Amino acid sequence: MERIAFLFTGQGAQYVGMAQSLYDEYIIAKQTFEEANDVLGFNLAKLCFEGTLGKLSKTENTQPALLTASIAAYRVYMQEIGIAPLFCAGHSLGEYSALVSAGAVKFSDALRIVRQRGLFTKEIADAKTGGMTLIDGIDRTGIEEICRRLSNSDKILMINCYNSPEQYAIAGHQELVDQAGKEIMGMNAQITPLFGSAPFHTPLMRPAADKLKPELEKCTYYPFKWPVITNVTGKPYKEPEKIADTLIQQFISPVQWQSTMQYLKNKGITVAIEMGPKNILTNLVKENTPEIKTFCFGSKEDKRQLFELLSEDTKSRKDISNVITKSMAAAVATPNANFNDEEYQKGVAEQYKKLQQMQQQLDEDHAQPTVEQMLEALEILKTIFKTKKLPEREQREWFYQIIDETGMYYTLGDFRMSE
């Protein structure tokens, strides 16, 4: 059986028409874009499918657009294949998509955050004090030496993305980026200036990070369904409570993508699936860890090959848990703070038996629960939680987790609003 990791794309993968085939073919992808439209207050789908590349590439648009395209791809994958990853990671902006996939951040919250992140980034880009350039064909030592020599107490130049042994990015004050580019071109290396870009992942982004901080602190963060590797260290987050601080640090720290890929290799990952519109990370996987098979879910051919590769794993995997079985698990897993035997018997034991009977009947009929049955199960679970005197915050976390893990984001939307 393959050991899978999900990878989520950052800025640079956008193009007009991205994710349209998923939108046209799968209802869940269309619903994902419709939610984004509602949250953002403008027609993101129209921008992605019919807009101009210039407008789509504005960072305040690119960031929510790529997040939405990536989550649409992830949701289609989970619906059609459903084999969960052992780890996931995202490059720069893609880390937000990775956190959404792992259930640690709500999609709606991530949309609002990355929209603001884009607007704060735009302010720095418009000031034209800093820039960024991709470099291919020169080793890390040579680039670090140039950065040390050109930097001084007033101006900085640094490697801001450790993408692969063959590719790095430098960023800092614009005149130093330009000067370094001229030197590197004379060393038979290739440079790709990112015109109009901000000095991402450097201390020059501190003003934007400070503005983003209160936006991040407003959010609720949830337990991870699977580990998410952060760009800051190239290792997994340890706890949800650290997400906001880590994302702030991510804004001003280099992207440790080489370390991320080595971590996945060391953990025995055999397949990496890029959940994005273009095969940017797929190419970086090949440069870092060629022994890991890699596919871009946004590519029709890659998607076809992936289905073929995982067909046996898909047949042998256990049935995906449904809302009723997840509710039963939650009822057992949560602690009890009500020691009134009569109340416990009526509000917990008898209610749990109802869930058992519902699932037993479904098993006998070889059927999946209807929407009405799922809503009934959640109401039963709500009674159990209240009887156990589970804190409201923990109740909300459990309901969010159940709906997220079963993919019922929109089917059970009314229940989520009534929590």
Secondary structure, DSSP 8 states (H G I E B T S, - for coil): ---EEEEE--TT---TTTTHHHHHH-HHHHHHHHHHHHHHTS-HHHHHHHS-HHHHTSHHHHHHHHHHHHHHHHHHHHHHT----SEEEESTTHHHHHHHHTTSS-HHHHHHHHHHHHHHHHHHHHHTSEEEEEEESS-HHHHHHHHHHH--SS--EEEEEEEETTEEEEEEEHHHHHHHHHHHHTTT-EEEE-TT---TTSGGGHHHHHHHHHHHHTS-----SS-EE-TTTSSB---GGGHHHHHHHHHHS-B-HHHHHHHHHHTT--EEEEESSS-HHHHHHHHH-TTSEEEETTSHHHHHHHHHHHHHHHHHS-----HHHHHHHHHHHS------HHHHIIIIIHHHHHHHHHHHHHHHHT----HHHHHHHHHHHHHHHHHHT--HHHHHHHHHHHHHHTT-TTTTHHHHHT-
